[in-house]
């Protein structure tokens, strides 16, 4: 597994957390929630690709 994906996820998490705090303090809770949701969706797209690779590798390993 590449370590770069861990750093990317951490960077997105930090950026989303900061934006969430700024928007919440400005009274824009709806936009803060949308920002958090968008960050989650981006990270899930990255992780789904790695999970697909994992299942493919396991399938080829056990000849299923």
N, CA, C and O atoms as a Tripos MOL2 file, in Angstrom:
@<TRIPOS>MOLECULE
protein
  256   255    64     0     0
PROTEIN
NO_CHARGES

@<TRIPOS>ATOM
      1 N           0.8390   -1.1810    0.0000 N.3       1 UNK1
      2 CA          0.0000    0.0000    0.0000 C.3       1 UNK1
      3 C           0.8800    1.2390    0.0000 C.2       1 UNK1
      4 O           1.8820    1.3080    0.7110 O.2       1 UNK1
      5 N           0.5030    2.1810   -0.7820 N.am      2 UNK2
      6 CA          1.2710    3.4100   -0.8670 C.3       2 UNK2
      7 C           0.9670    4.3040    0.3200 C.2       2 UNK2
      8 O          -0.1810    4.4120    0.7510 O.2       2 UNK2
      9 N           1.9960    4.9390    0.8430 N.am      3 UNK3
     10 CA          1.8260    5.8270    1.9840 C.3       3 UNK3
     11 C           1.2270    7.1580    1.5520 C.2       3 UNK3
     12 O           0.6990    7.9020    2.3790 O.2       3 UNK3
     13 N           1.3060    7.4590    0.2610 N.am      4 UNK4
     14 CA          0.7730    8.7280   -0.2420 C.3       4 UNK4
     15 C          -0.7200    8.8730    0.0200 C.2       4 UNK4
     16 O          -1.1950    9.9710    0.3100 O.2       4 UNK4
     17 N          -1.4610    7.7780   -0.0800 N.am      5 UNK5
     18 CA         -2.9070    7.8530    0.1270 C.3       5 UNK5
     19 C          -3.2280    8.2470    1.5610 C.2       5 UNK5
     20 O          -4.2110    8.9450    1.8090 O.2       5 UNK5
     21 N          -2.4040    7.8050    2.5060 N.am      6 UNK6
     22 CA         -2.6180    8.1710    3.9100 C.3       6 UNK6
     23 C          -2.4200    9.6680    4.0840 C.2       6 UNK6
     24 O          -3.1970   10.3200    4.7810 O.2       6 UNK6
     25 N          -1.3840   10.2180    3.4560 N.am      7 UNK7
     26 CA         -1.1370   11.6490    3.5500 C.3       7 UNK7
     27 C          -2.2340   12.4530    2.8590 C.2       7 UNK7
     28 O          -2.6250   13.5140    3.3450 O.2       7 UNK7
     29 N          -2.7310   11.9540    1.7310 N.am      8 UNK8
     30 CA         -3.8230   12.6420    1.0350 C.3       8 UNK8
     31 C          -5.0830   12.6750    1.8940 C.2       8 UNK8
     32 O          -5.7480   13.7060    1.9920 O.2       8 UNK8
     33 N          -5.4040   11.5480    2.5110 N.am      9 UNK9
     34 CA         -6.5910   11.4870    3.3630 C.3       9 UNK9
     35 C          -6.4290   12.4130    4.5630 C.2       9 UNK9
     36 O          -7.3750   13.0940    4.9590 O.2       9 UNK9
     37 N          -5.2340   12.4370    5.1390 N.am     10 UNK10
     38 CA         -4.9880   13.3250    6.2770 C.3      10 UNK10
     39 C          -5.1140   14.7890    5.8660 C.2      10 UNK10
     40 O          -5.6740   15.5980    6.6050 O.2      10 UNK10
     41 N          -4.5960   15.1250    4.6980 N.am     11 UNK11
     42 CA         -4.6750   16.5120    4.2250 C.3      11 UNK11
     43 C          -6.1290   16.9210    3.9950 C.2      11 UNK11
     44 O          -6.5340   18.0170    4.3820 O.2      11 UNK11
     45 N          -6.9020   16.0600    3.3760 N.am     12 UNK12
     46 CA         -8.3170   16.3670    3.1630 C.3      12 UNK12
     47 C          -9.0320   16.5050    4.5040 C.2      12 UNK12
     48 O          -9.8740   17.3880    4.6670 O.2      12 UNK12
     49 N          -8.7090   15.6540    5.4500 N.am     13 UNK13
     50 CA         -9.3250   15.7290    6.7670 C.3      13 UNK13
     51 C          -9.0190   17.0340    7.4780 C.2      13 UNK13
     52 O          -9.9040   17.6320    8.0900 O.2      13 UNK13
     53 N          -7.7690   17.4820    7.4010 N.am     14 UNK14
     54 CA         -7.3880   18.7430    8.0410 C.3      14 UNK14
     55 C          -8.0820   19.9240    7.3690 C.2      14 UNK14
     56 O          -8.6020   20.8110    8.0460 O.2      14 UNK14
     57 N          -8.0880   19.9350    6.0550 N.am     15 UNK15
     58 CA         -8.7250   21.0380    5.3280 C.3      15 UNK15
     59 C         -10.2220   21.0880    5.6120 C.2      15 UNK15
     60 O         -10.7810   22.1620    5.8360 O.2      15 UNK15
     61 N         -10.8640   19.9300    5.6020 N.am     16 UNK16
     62 CA        -12.3000   19.8890    5.8650 C.3      16 UNK16
     63 C         -12.5960   20.3170    7.3020 C.2      16 UNK16
     64 O         -13.5770   21.0180    7.5500 O.2      16 UNK16
     65 N         -11.7570   19.9030    8.2440 N.am     17 UNK17
     66 CA        -11.9790   20.2920    9.6400 C.3      17 UNK17
     67 C         -11.8630   21.8000    9.8280 C.2      17 UNK17
     68 O         -12.6660   22.4050   10.5380 O.2      17 UNK17
     69 N         -10.8640   22.4040    9.1900 N.am     18 UNK18
     70 CA        -10.6920   23.8540    9.2960 C.3      18 UNK18
     71 C         -11.8660   24.5800    8.6470 C.2      18 UNK18
     72 O         -12.4190   25.5140    9.2280 O.2      18 UNK18
     73 N         -12.2430   24.1580    7.4540 N.am     19 UNK19
     74 CA        -13.3790   24.7860    6.7810 C.3      19 UNK19
     75 C         -14.6700   24.6090    7.5760 C.2      19 UNK19
     76 O         -15.4980   25.5170    7.6390 O.2      19 UNK19
     77 N         -14.8300   23.4590    8.1690 N.am     20 UNK20
     78 CA        -16.0210   23.2060    8.9670 C.3      20 UNK20
     79 C         -16.0820   24.1620   10.1610 C.2      20 UNK20
     80 O         -17.1400   24.7160   10.4580 O.2      20 UNK20
     81 N         -14.9670   24.3530   10.8350 N.am     21 UNK21
     82 CA        -14.9370   25.2610   11.9820 C.3      21 UNK21
     83 C         -15.2060   26.7020   11.5670 C.2      21 UNK21
     84 O         -15.9680   27.4140   12.2200 O.2      21 UNK21
     85 N         -14.5760   27.1220   10.4780 N.am     22 UNK22
     86 CA        -14.7580   28.5030   10.0110 C.3      22 UNK22
     87 C         -16.2070   28.7510    9.6160 C.2      22 UNK22
     88 O         -16.7920   29.7680    9.9880 O.2      22 UNK22
     89 N         -16.7820   27.8250    8.8650 N.am     23 UNK23
     90 CA        -18.1640   28.0020    8.4250 C.3      23 UNK23
     91 C         -19.1500   27.9060    9.5920 C.2      23 UNK23
     92 O         -20.1520   28.6220    9.6160 O.2      23 UNK23
     93 N         -18.8770   27.0410   10.5390 N.am     24 UNK24
     94 CA        -19.7660   26.9260   11.6950 C.3      24 UNK24
     95 C         -19.7460   28.1990   12.5320 C.2      24 UNK24
     96 O         -20.7910   28.6480   13.0020 O.2      24 UNK24
     97 N         -18.5720   28.7800   12.7190 N.am     25 UNK25
     98 CA        -18.4620   30.0130   13.5050 C.3      25 UNK25
     99 C         -19.0890   31.2010   12.7760 C.2      25 UNK25
    100 O         -19.4960   32.1770   13.4070 O.2      25 UNK25
    101 N         -19.1630   31.1180   11.4630 N.am     26 UNK26
    102 CA        -19.7680   32.1930   10.6800 C.3      26 UNK26
    103 C         -21.2890   32.0290   10.5940 C.2      26 UNK26
    104 O         -21.9790   32.8540    9.9960 O.2      26 UNK26
    105 N         -21.7970   30.9560   11.1990 N.am     27 UNK27
    106 CA        -23.2390   30.7510   11.1880 C.3      27 UNK27
    107 C         -23.7580   30.0560    9.9460 C.2      27 UNK27
    108 O         -24.9520   30.1180    9.6520 O.2      27 UNK27
    109 N         -22.8870   29.4060    9.2260 N.am     28 UNK28
    110 CA        -23.2940   28.7130    7.9980 C.3      28 UNK28
    111 C         -23.1510   27.1980    8.1860 C.2      28 UNK28
    112 O         -22.3170   26.5440    7.5600 O.2      28 UNK28
    113 N         -23.9820   26.6830    9.0570 N.am     29 UNK29
    114 CA        -23.9010   25.2650    9.3880 C.3      29 UNK29
    115 C         -24.2400   24.3690    8.2030 C.2      29 UNK29
    116 O         -23.6860   23.2770    8.0710 O.2      29 UNK29
    117 N         -25.1440   24.8220    7.3410 N.am     30 UNK30
    118 CA        -25.5130   24.0180    6.1700 C.3      30 UNK30
    119 C         -24.3280   23.8480    5.2200 C.2      30 UNK30
    120 O         -24.0730   22.7510    4.7230 O.2      30 UNK30
    121 N         -23.6160   24.9290    4.9780 N.am     31 UNK31
    122 CA        -22.4440   24.8420    4.1080 C.3      31 UNK31
    123 C         -21.3250   24.0450    4.7670 C.2      31 UNK31
    124 O         -20.5680   23.3590    4.0790 O.2      31 UNK31
    125 N         -21.2110   24.1260    6.0840 N.am     32 UNK32
    126 CA        -20.2080   23.3350    6.8000 C.3      32 UNK32
    127 C         -20.5000   21.8490    6.6480 C.2      32 UNK32
    128 O         -19.5930   21.0410    6.4450 O.2      32 UNK32
    129 N         -21.7720   21.5060    6.7470 N.am     33 UNK33
    130 CA        -22.1630   20.1030    6.5800 C.3      33 UNK33
    131 C         -21.8820   19.6280    5.1580 C.2      33 UNK33
    132 O         -21.3920   18.5160    4.9640 O.2      33 UNK33
    133 N         -22.1870   20.4550    4.1670 N.am     34 UNK34
    134 CA        -21.9220   20.0860    2.7650 C.3      34 UNK34
    135 C         -20.4220   19.9290    2.5140 C.2      34 UNK34
    136 O         -20.0090   19.0460    1.7610 O.2      34 UNK34
    137 N         -19.6200   20.7640    3.1280 N.am     35 UNK35
    138 CA        -18.1640   20.6460    2.9850 C.3      35 UNK35
    139 C         -17.6730   19.3310    3.5640 C.2      35 UNK35
    140 O         -16.8440   18.6460    2.9650 O.2      35 UNK35
    141 N         -18.1890   18.9860    4.7280 N.am     36 UNK36
    142 CA        -17.8140   17.7150    5.3490 C.3      36 UNK36
    143 C         -18.2480   16.5390    4.4880 C.2      36 UNK36
    144 O         -17.4950   15.5810    4.3140 O.2      36 UNK36
    145 N         -19.4330   16.6090    3.9630 N.am     37 UNK37
    146 CA        -19.9450   15.5430    3.1040 C.3      37 UNK37
    147 C         -19.1180   15.4180    1.8230 C.2      37 UNK37
    148 O         -18.8240   14.3090    1.3760 O.2      37 UNK37
    149 N         -18.7480   16.5480    1.2390 N.am     38 UNK38
    150 CA        -17.9250   16.5160    0.0200 C.3      38 UNK38
    151 C         -16.5580   15.9000    0.3040 C.2      38 UNK38
    152 O         -16.0530   15.1170   -0.5000 O.2      38 UNK38
    153 N         -15.9580   16.2450    1.4400 N.am     39 UNK39
    154 CA        -14.6760   15.6480    1.8080 C.3      39 UNK39
    155 C         -14.7780   14.1530    2.0000 C.2      39 UNK39
    156 O         -13.8880   13.4050    1.5950 O.2      39 UNK39
    157 N         -15.8670   13.7100    2.6200 N.am     40 UNK40
    158 CA        -16.0850   12.2840    2.8230 C.3      40 UNK40
    159 C         -16.2370   11.5540    1.4970 C.2      40 UNK40
    160 O         -15.6890   10.4650    1.3240 O.2      40 UNK40
    161 N         -16.9690   12.1340    0.5690 N.am     41 UNK41
    162 CA        -17.1780   11.5000   -0.7380 C.3      41 UNK41
    163 C         -15.8720   11.3880   -1.5120 C.2      41 UNK41
    164 O         -15.6150   10.3680   -2.1510 O.2      41 UNK41
    165 N         -15.0440   12.4330   -1.4600 N.am     42 UNK42
    166 CA        -13.7440   12.3980   -2.1490 C.3      42 UNK42
    167 C         -12.8820   11.2790   -1.5890 C.2      42 UNK42
    168 O         -12.2870   10.5090   -2.3450 O.2      42 UNK42
    169 N         -12.8130   11.1870   -0.2760 N.am     43 UNK43
    170 CA        -11.9910   10.1470    0.3540 C.3      43 UNK43
    171 C         -12.5470    8.7600    0.0410 C.2      43 UNK43
    172 O         -11.7770    7.8280   -0.1900 O.2      43 UNK43
    173 N         -13.8590    8.6100    0.0310 N.am     44 UNK44
    174 CA        -14.4460    7.3080   -0.2840 C.3      44 UNK44
    175 C         -14.1310    6.8690   -1.7100 C.2      44 UNK44
    176 O         -13.9140    5.6820   -1.9550 O.2      44 UNK44
    177 N         -14.1020    7.8090   -2.6540 N.am     45 UNK45
    178 CA        -13.7290    7.4490   -4.0230 C.3      45 UNK45
    179 C         -12.3060    6.9210   -4.0710 C.2      45 UNK45
    180 O         -12.0220    5.9690   -4.7980 O.2      45 UNK45
    181 N         -11.4080    7.5280   -3.3040 N.am     46 UNK46
    182 CA        -10.0230    7.0460   -3.2720 C.3      46 UNK46
    183 C          -9.9350    5.6610   -2.6380 C.2      46 UNK46
    184 O          -9.2360    4.7850   -3.1470 O.2      46 UNK46
    185 N         -10.6400    5.4680   -1.5360 N.am     47 UNK47
    186 CA        -10.5430    4.2130   -0.7980 C.3      47 UNK47
    187 C         -11.2040    3.0700   -1.5670 C.2      47 UNK47
    188 O         -10.7200    1.9400   -1.5150 O.2      47 UNK47
    189 N         -12.2940    3.3380   -2.2740 N.am     48 UNK48
    190 CA        -12.9900    2.2950   -3.0250 C.3      48 UNK48
    191 C         -12.0710    1.6880   -4.0820 C.2      48 UNK48
    192 O         -12.1290    0.4830   -4.3260 O.2      48 UNK48
    193 N         -11.2430    2.4850   -4.6990 N.am     49 UNK49
    194 CA        -10.3120    1.9650   -5.6960 C.3      49 UNK49
    195 C          -9.3250    0.9810   -5.0660 C.2      49 UNK49
    196 O          -9.0190   -0.0560   -5.6550 O.2      49 UNK49
    197 N          -8.8310    1.3040   -3.8760 N.am     50 UNK50
    198 CA         -7.8980    0.4020   -3.1990 C.3      50 UNK50
    199 C          -8.6010   -0.8630   -2.7160 C.2      50 UNK50
    200 O          -8.0030   -1.9390   -2.7300 O.2      50 UNK50
    201 N          -9.8410   -0.7570   -2.2950 N.am     51 UNK51
    202 CA        -10.5890   -1.9430   -1.8850 C.3      51 UNK51
    203 C         -10.8410   -2.8450   -3.0840 C.2      51 UNK51
    204 O         -10.7830   -4.0680   -2.9620 O.2      51 UNK51
    205 N         -11.1180   -2.2570   -4.2330 N.am     52 UNK52
    206 CA        -11.3060   -3.0380   -5.4610 C.3      52 UNK52
    207 C         -10.0220   -3.7870   -5.8110 C.2      52 UNK52
    208 O         -10.0670   -4.9640   -6.1690 O.2      52 UNK52
    209 N          -8.8870   -3.1140   -5.7090 N.am     53 UNK53
    210 CA         -7.6040   -3.7820   -5.9700 C.3      53 UNK53
    211 C          -7.3660   -4.9210   -4.9920 C.2      53 UNK53
    212 O          -6.8590   -5.9760   -5.3730 O.2      53 UNK53
    213 N          -7.7330   -4.7090   -3.7270 N.am     54 UNK54
    214 CA         -7.5620   -5.7500   -2.7090 C.3      54 UNK54
    215 C          -8.3960   -6.9750   -3.0420 C.2      54 UNK54
    216 O          -7.8910   -8.0970   -2.9850 O.2      54 UNK54
    217 N          -9.6730   -6.7820   -3.3900 N.am     55 UNK55
    218 CA        -10.5250   -7.9180   -3.7290 C.3      55 UNK55
    219 C         -10.0440   -8.6320   -4.9790 C.2      55 UNK55
    220 O         -10.1200   -9.8580   -5.0610 O.2      55 UNK55
    221 N          -9.5540   -7.8880   -5.9410 N.am     56 UNK56
    222 CA         -9.0190   -8.5090   -7.1540 C.3      56 UNK56
    223 C          -7.7940   -9.3480   -6.8300 C.2      56 UNK56
    224 O          -7.6380  -10.4490   -7.3590 O.2      56 UNK56
    225 N          -6.9320   -8.8440   -5.9730 N.am     57 UNK57
    226 CA         -5.7250   -9.5730   -5.5880 C.3      57 UNK57
    227 C          -6.0910  -10.8430   -4.8190 C.2      57 UNK57
    228 O          -5.4980  -11.8970   -5.0520 O.2      57 UNK57
    229 N          -7.0580  -10.7520   -3.9090 N.am     58 UNK58
    230 CA         -7.4820  -11.9250   -3.1440 C.3      58 UNK58
    231 C          -8.1320  -12.9500   -4.0610 C.2      58 UNK58
    232 O          -7.9230  -14.1530   -3.9030 O.2      58 UNK58
    233 N          -8.9210  -12.4720   -5.0220 N.am     59 UNK59
    234 CA         -9.5660  -13.3790   -5.9620 C.3      59 UNK59
    235 C          -8.5360  -14.1300   -6.7950 C.2      59 UNK59
    236 O          -8.6640  -15.3360   -7.0060 O.2      59 UNK59
    237 N          -7.5170  -13.4230   -7.2690 N.am     60 UNK60
    238 CA         -6.4980  -14.1010   -8.0740 C.3      60 UNK60
    239 C          -5.6250  -15.0060   -7.2270 C.2      60 UNK60
    240 O          -5.1110  -16.0090   -7.7230 O.2      60 UNK60
    241 N          -5.4480  -14.6670   -5.9510 N.am     61 UNK61
    242 CA         -4.6260  -15.4780   -5.0760 C.3      61 UNK61
    243 C          -5.2700  -16.8350   -4.7970 C.2      61 UNK61
    244 O          -4.5790  -17.8530   -4.7600 O.2      61 UNK61
    245 N          -6.5580  -16.8530   -4.6040 N.am     62 UNK62
    246 CA         -7.2640  -18.0840   -4.2960 C.3      62 UNK62
    247 C          -7.9230  -18.7100   -5.5250 C.2      62 UNK62
    248 O          -8.6430  -19.7010   -5.3980 O.2      62 UNK62
    249 N          -7.6910  -18.1540   -6.6970 N.am     63 UNK63
    250 CA         -8.2300  -18.6800   -7.9470 C.3      63 UNK63
    251 C          -9.7480  -18.8460   -7.9020 C.2      63 UNK63
    252 O         -10.2810  -19.9000   -8.2480 O.2      63 UNK63
    253 N         -10.4280  -17.7970   -7.4730 N.am     64 UNK64
    254 CA        -11.8890  -17.8700   -7.3880 C.3      64 UNK64
    255 C         -12.5370  -17.4020   -8.6660 C.2      64 UNK64
    256 O         -13.7630  -17.3970   -8.7710 O.2      64 UNK64
@<TRIPOS>BOND
     1     1     2 1
     2     2     3 1
     3     3     4 2
     4     3     5 am
     5     5     6 1
     6     6     7 1
     7     7     8 2
     8     7     9 am
     9     9    10 1
    10    10    11 1
    11    11    12 2
    12    11    13 am
    13    13    14 1
    14    14    15 1
    15    15    16 2
    16    15    17 am
    17    17    18 1
    18    18    19 1
    19    19    20 2
    20    19    21 am
    21    21    22 1
    22    22    23 1
    23    23    24 2
    24    23    25 am
    25    25    26 1
    26    26    27 1
    27    27    28 2
    28    27    29 am
    29    29    30 1
    30    30    31 1
    31    31    32 2
    32    31    33 am
    33    33    34 1
    34    34    35 1
    35    35    36 2
    36    35    37 am
    37    37    38 1
    38    38    39 1
    39    39    40 2
    40    39    41 am
    41    41    42 1
    42    42    43 1
    43    43    44 2
    44    43    45 am
    45    45    46 1
    46    46    47 1
    47    47    48 2
    48    47    49 am
    49    49    50 1
    50    50    51 1
    51    51    52 2
    52    51    53 am
    53    53    54 1
    54    54    55 1
    55    55    56 2
    56    55    57 am
    57    57    58 1
    58    58    59 1
    59    59    60 2
    60    59    61 am
    61    61    62 1
    62    62    63 1
    63    63    64 2
    64    63    65 am
    65    65    66 1
    66    66    67 1
    67    67    68 2
    68    67    69 am
    69    69    70 1
    70    70    71 1
    71    71    72 2
    72    71    73 am
    73    73    74 1
    74    74    75 1
    75    75    76 2
    76    75    77 am
    77    77    78 1
    78    78    79 1
    79    79    80 2
    80    79    81 am
    81    81    82 1
    82    82    83 1
    83    83    84 2
    84    83    85 am
    85    85    86 1
    86    86    87 1
    87    87    88 2
    88    87    89 am
    89    89    90 1
    90    90    91 1
    91    91    92 2
    92    91    93 am
    93    93    94 1
    94    94    95 1
    95    95    96 2
    96    95    97 am
    97    97    98 1
    98    98    99 1
    99    99   100 2
   100    99   101 am
   101   101   102 1
   102   102   103 1
   103   103   104 2
   104   103   105 am
   105   105   106 1
   106   106   107 1
   107   107   108 2
   108   107   109 am
   109   109   110 1
   110   110   111 1
   111   111   112 2
   112   111   113 am
   113   113   114 1
   114   114   115 1
   115   115   116 2
   116   115   117 am
   117   117   118 1
   118   118   119 1
   119   119   120 2
   120   119   121 am
   121   121   122 1
   122   122   123 1
   123   123   124 2
   124   123   125 am
   125   125   126 1
   126   126   127 1
   127   127   128 2
   128   127   129 am
   129   129   130 1
   130   130   131 1
   131   131   132 2
   132   131   133 am
   133   133   134 1
   134   134   135 1
   135   135   136 2
   136   135   137 am
   137   137   138 1
   138   138   139 1
   139   139   140 2
   140   139   141 am
   141   141   142 1
   142   142   143 1
   143   143   144 2
   144   143   145 am
   145   145   146 1
   146   146   147 1
   147   147   148 2
   148   147   149 am
   149   149   150 1
   150   150   151 1
   151   151   152 2
   152   151   153 am
   153   153   154 1
   154   154   155 1
   155   155   156 2
   156   155   157 am
   157   157   158 1
   158   158   159 1
   159   159   160 2
   160   159   161 am
   161   161   162 1
   162   162   163 1
   163   163   164 2
   164   163   165 am
   165   165   166 1
   166   166   167 1
   167   167   168 2
   168   167   169 am
   169   169   170 1
   170   170   171 1
   171   171   172 2
   172   171   173 am
   173   173   174 1
   174   174   175 1
   175   175   176 2
   176   175   177 am
   177   177   178 1
   178   178   179 1
   179   179   180 2
   180   179   181 am
   181   181   182 1
   182   182   183 1
   183   183   184 2
   184   183   185 am
   185   185   186 1
   186   186   187 1
   187   187   188 2
   188   187   189 am
   189   189   190 1
   190   190   191 1
   191   191   192 2
   192   191   193 am
   193   193   194 1
   194   194   195 1
   195   195   196 2
   196   195   197 am
   197   197   198 1
   198   198   199 1
   199   199   200 2
   200   199   201 am
   201   201   202 1
   202   202   203 1
   203   203   204 2
   204   203   205 am
   205   205   206 1
   206   206   207 1
   207   207   208 2
   208   207   209 am
   209   209   210 1
   210   210   211 1
   211   211   212 2
   212   211   213 am
   213   213   214 1
   214   214   215 1
   215   215   216 2
   216   215   217 am
   217   217   218 1
   218   218   219 1
   219   219   220 2
   220   219   221 am
   221   221   222 1
   222   222   223 1
   223   223   224 2
   224   223   225 am
   225   225   226 1
   226   226   227 1
   227   227   228 2
   228   227   229 am
   229   229   230 1
   230   230   231 1
   231   231   232 2
   232   231   233 am
   233   233   234 1
   234   234   235 1
   235   235   236 2
   236   235   237 am
   237   237   238 1
   238   238   239 1
   239   239   240 2
   240   239   241 am
   241   241   242 1
   242   242   243 1
   243   243   244 2
   244   243   245 am
   245   245   246 1
   246   246   247 1
   247   247   248 2
   248   247   249 am
   249   249   250 1
   250   250   251 1
   251   251   252 2
   252   251   253 am
   253   253   254 1
   254   254   255 1
   255   255   256 2
@<TRIPOS>SUBSTRUCTURE
     1 UNK1         2 RESIDUE 1 A UNK
     2 UNK2         6 RESIDUE 1 A UNK
     3 UNK3        10 RESIDUE 1 A UNK
     4 UNK4        14 RESIDUE 1 A UNK
     5 UNK5        18 RESIDUE 1 A UNK
     6 UNK6        22 RESIDUE 1 A UNK
     7 UNK7        26 RESIDUE 1 A UNK
     8 UNK8        30 RESIDUE 1 A UNK
     9 UNK9        34 RESIDUE 1 A UNK
    10 UNK10       38 RESIDUE 1 A UNK
    11 UNK11       42 RESIDUE 1 A UNK
    12 UNK12       46 RESIDUE 1 A UNK
    13 UNK13       50 RESIDUE 1 A UNK
    14 UNK14       54 RESIDUE 1 A UNK
    15 UNK15       58 RESIDUE 1 A UNK
    16 UNK16       62 RESIDUE 1 A UNK
    17 UNK17       66 RESIDUE 1 A UNK
    18 UNK18       70 RESIDUE 1 A UNK
    19 UNK19       74 RESIDUE 1 A UNK
    20 UNK20       78 RESIDUE 1 A UNK
    21 UNK21       82 RESIDUE 1 A UNK
    22 UNK22       86 RESIDUE 1 A UNK
    23 UNK23       90 RESIDUE 1 A UNK
    24 UNK24       94 RESIDUE 1 A UNK
    25 UNK25       98 RESIDUE 1 A UNK
    26 UNK26      102 RESIDUE 1 A UNK
    27 UNK27      106 RESIDUE 1 A UNK
    28 UNK28      110 RESIDUE 1 A UNK
    29 UNK29      114 RESIDUE 1 A UNK
    30 UNK30      118 RESIDUE 1 A UNK
    31 UNK31      122 RESIDUE 1 A UNK
    32 UNK32      126 RESIDUE 1 A UNK
    33 UNK33      130 RESIDUE 1 A UNK
    34 UNK34      134 RESIDUE 1 A UNK
    35 UNK35      138 RESIDUE 1 A UNK
    36 UNK36      142 RESIDUE 1 A UNK
    37 UNK37      146 RESIDUE 1 A UNK
    38 UNK38      150 RESIDUE 1 A UNK
    39 UNK39      154 RESIDUE 1 A UNK
    40 UNK40      158 RESIDUE 1 A UNK
    41 UNK41      162 RESIDUE 1 A UNK
    42 UNK42      166 RESIDUE 1 A UNK
    43 UNK43      170 RESIDUE 1 A UNK
    44 UNK44      174 RESIDUE 1 A UNK
    45 UNK45      178 RESIDUE 1 A UNK
    46 UNK46      182 RESIDUE 1 A UNK
    47 UNK47      186 RESIDUE 1 A UNK
    48 UNK48      190 RESIDUE 1 A UNK
    49 UNK49      194 RESIDUE 1 A UNK
    50 UNK50      198 RESIDUE 1 A UNK
    51 UNK51      202 RESIDUE 1 A UNK
    52 UNK52      206 RESIDUE 1 A UNK
    53 UNK53      210 RESIDUE 1 A UNK
    54 UNK54      214 RESIDUE 1 A UNK
    55 UNK55      218 RESIDUE 1 A UNK
    56 UNK56      222 RESIDUE 1 A UNK
    57 UNK57      226 RESIDUE 1 A UNK
    58 UNK58      230 RESIDUE 1 A UNK
    59 UNK59      234 RESIDUE 1 A UNK
    60 UNK60      238 RESIDUE 1 A UNK
    61 UNK61      242 RESIDUE 1 A UNK
    62 UNK62      246 RESIDUE 1 A UNK
    63 UNK63      250 RESIDUE 1 A UNK
    64 UNK64      254 RESIDUE 1 A UNK
